Amino acid sequence: MNLKQLEANFEALAADDPLWTVLSDNEKRDGMWDEAEFYRTGEGVIDDLESRLKGLGLDLAGHRAIDFGCGVGRLTFPLGRRFKSCCGIDISQSMVDFAESRANRGPNCQFLVNASPSLPAIDDASVDFVYSAIVFQHIAPRFTRQYLKSFAQKLKPGGLLVFQLPSHLNPQFPGNRKPFRILRKRFHYFTKAIAQRIPFVKSESFFEMNAIRRKVLLPFLEEECGLEVLDNQDFPAAGPAWVSYLYIARKR
Ligand SMILES: C[S@@+](CC[C@H](N)C(=O)[O-])C[C@H]1O[C@@H](n2cnc3c(N)ncnc32)[C@H](O)[C@@H]1O
């Protein structure tokens, strides 16, 4: 899916049910998320991130942070409490509008709509910390590589890039035992994306799932992004069907 289609899909999903678009629990569909409970899940994610970093001797603090694919600000607001400023960036205007309307949920936050992998509104070497969770899994790998390179450029030397990305389908997951599972998935997304381009054909918005193998990603981060990978840890944010990692990398 190209970035224009990705934007259209997230825009339609966000305009309809923004909280469920961020955390797609079946029981919470159609506006069933309790908003306070929803935002509390974000506090838990950032507390967990803080203790993972502490385990590596790193602090979750500094001047300028970015929460990439911020959605409604679930993770941006708790990050804003730890940094002097935190900028939530999202491809969807509706998501950013929603986040801005909840500005009282946390200090030090700004929001930005951006659809370009070069992130033109952010200066090079100006950011201390970039975080992204449950975002790159929806972006085609060719664009994810561009975003990762750009974020590496935006970091100050010594700054951290921490993000989650699936590596591959989990072979232990019962639904993944069918032959050619990944090819079938690709074909499924391909036909849905084609259907969306045909005028007058009624097609629903959908999430595309993507992965980059850990063994391919690690040398990419080190050799092409100028990052030192400090750790990669299990992080099952893409659900049980995927093997997914949290990558913790530092700008050289
Ligand atoms: C599942 S939500 C996760 C939101 C947030 N990270 C969280 O965990 O609360 C994915 C978000 O990524 C955004 N997104 C998807 N592709 C993007 C891109 N190329 N650039 C910026 N945001 C993107 C979507 O609009 C959506 O808000």
The ligand as a Tripos MOL2 file, in Angstrom:
@<TRIPOS>MOLECULE
LIG
   27    29     1     0     0
SMALL
NO_CHARGES

@<TRIPOS>ATOM
      1 C1         -2.4590    1.5530   15.8060 C.3       1 LIG1
      2 S1         -2.2470    3.3000   15.8590 S.3       1 LIG1
      3 C2         -1.0610    3.4700   17.1700 C.3       1 LIG1
      4 C3         -1.0650    4.8550   17.7930 C.3       1 LIG1
      5 C4         -0.0390    5.0580   18.9280 C.3       1 LIG1
      6 N1          1.2960    4.7310   18.5250 N.3       1 LIG1
      7 C5         -0.4120    4.2770   20.1450 C.2       1 LIG1
      8 O1          0.1410    3.1930   20.3600 O.co2     1 LIG1
      9 O2         -1.2840    4.7460   20.8810 O.co2     1 LIG1
     10 C6         -1.2600    3.5860   14.4130 C.3       1 LIG1
     11 C7         -1.1270    5.0610   14.1120 C.3       1 LIG1
     12 O3         -0.0840    5.2330   13.1530 O.3       1 LIG1
     13 C8         -0.4780    6.2360   12.2490 C.3       1 LIG1
     14 N2          0.3060    6.0620   11.0300 N.ar      1 LIG1
     15 C9          0.2400    5.0450   10.1370 C.ar      1 LIG1
     16 N3          1.1080    5.2510    9.1430 N.ar      1 LIG1
     17 C10         1.7480    6.4140    9.4090 C.ar      1 LIG1
     18 C11         2.7730    7.1560    8.7590 C.ar      1 LIG1
     19 N4          3.2970    6.7380    7.5870 N.pl3     1 LIG1
     20 N5          3.1860    8.3210    9.3000 N.ar      1 LIG1
     21 C12         2.6520    8.7580   10.4850 C.ar      1 LIG1
     22 N6          1.6680    8.0980   11.1470 N.ar      1 LIG1
     23 C13         1.2320    6.9290   10.6190 C.ar      1 LIG1
     24 C14        -1.9700    6.0190   12.0870 C.3       1 LIG1
     25 O4         -2.6400    7.1370   11.5620 O.3       1 LIG1
     26 C15        -2.3710    5.6940   13.5100 C.3       1 LIG1
     27 O5         -2.7060    6.8430   14.2340 O.3       1 LIG1
@<TRIPOS>BOND
     1     1     2 1
     2     2     3 1
     3     2    10 1
     4     3     4 1
     5     4     5 1
     6     5     6 1
     7     5     7 1
     8     7     8 2
     9     7     9 1
    10    10    11 1
    11    11    12 1
    12    11    26 1
    13    12    13 1
    14    13    14 1
    15    13    24 1
    16    14    15 ar
    17    14    23 ar
    18    15    16 ar
    19    16    17 ar
    20    17    18 ar
    21    17    23 ar
    22    18    19 1
    23    18    20 ar
    24    20    21 ar
    25    21    22 ar
    26    22    23 ar
    27    24    25 1
    28    24    26 1
    29    26    27 1
@<TRIPOS>SUBSTRUCTURE
     1 LIG1         1 GROUP 0 **** ****
